[in-house]
Amino acid sequence: MRKVLAVTLAAAMLPAFAPAARAQNLDDIFRKVSASVVVVRSKGRDVKAGGVTRFNETGSGVLISDSGRVMTAAHVVNGMDEITVEGIAGEVVRAKLLSSNAAADIALLQLERVTAAMRVARLGDSDTVQIGQQVMVIGAPYGLAYSMSVGWISARWPANTIFRDMPLAEFFQTTATINTGNSGGPLFNMAGEIIGIVSQNISKSGGSEGLGFVVTINTAEKVLADRKVFWAALQGLLLTGDLAAIFNVPAPAGFLVKTVAQGSMAWNMGLAGGNRIVAIDGKEIALGGDIILSVDDIPVVSEDNIEKIRNRLAAAPLGIPFKMNVLRAGKVIELTGTSQ
């Protein structure tokens, strides 16, 4: 009878001790994985009412290979002139954009070198993640490097169901605190494996309200495969219908270039960005930039055709030339470039 009572008491006391055990596990996990996390800082240009302005962006990332590849969020690095990464020991390393997909908010950077303090993270399988599972986010909210937050997976959202401008991404929704600067940082499971890359939160107040969204790691791996970055170096607007007519586009549509990242394939071929802003029907639109009409005879008339152009450039071997027709100052001219 005493033995039965002792077993019953032990079982009843287990839940009381579980939080302390979990806290210790979180401490262990943080120490093991934090050296794989990096702070991503990028510098870019934008076009405002007063002309071209410069700005800085801070996000997070995670080292996924010995060769120096870092996963981060596309919106932190797309179209940027300069990208640097800071490791856990404070060493700053230059990086370049290797692959990107804005439709899933995922990008891949290549570091110039991997520092001695950096460690490669282990990739998990996001398909096995369950709602209610505990998770950890490590990143640089508001620039505060290596901040940890903990929460749970509260929902899973299939592709093309939650954010209209990111139709390719499957998302986890999490209660782990996510703020500005966390974007691009890793979401870890309790085994210390990456199961997602932080994208953004939904907030009415501007702060974290328990509605954080993370791109699943399986999505990230799928959409980044062999995807070169020509279009990721551009910021702009697809002109169709009335807008195409206003800009005298000699085609059904064209892509109006707002900014071009320095040193990119698009920059090297001479593609020009805008220099001022006007308001048309309440929408701010950059003027002065080239309007891309076609690339290798594929007309830029829709997002589907832009995707075809991406795929063609991605499949082209290194150094293969391609041509682009653009409308510049009322004249159609041809630019040439080589795949990188």
Secondary structure, 3 states (H helix, E strand, C coil): CHHHHHHHHHHHHHHHHHHHHHHHHHHHHHHHHHHHEEEEEEEEEEEECCEEEEEEEEEEEEECCCCCEEEECHHHHCCCCEEEEECCCCCEEEEEEEEEECCCCEEEEEECCCCCCCCCCEECCHHHCCCCCEEEEEECHHHCCCEEEEEEEEEEECCCCCCCCCCCCCEEEECCCCCCCCCCCEEECCCCEEEEEEEEECCCCCCCCCCEEEEEHHHHHHHHCCCCCCHHHEEEEEEEHHHHHHCCCCCCEEEEEEEECCCCHHHHCCCCCCCEEEEECCEEEEECCCEEEEECCEECCCHHHHHHHHHHHHHCCCCCEEEEEEEECCEEEEEEEECC
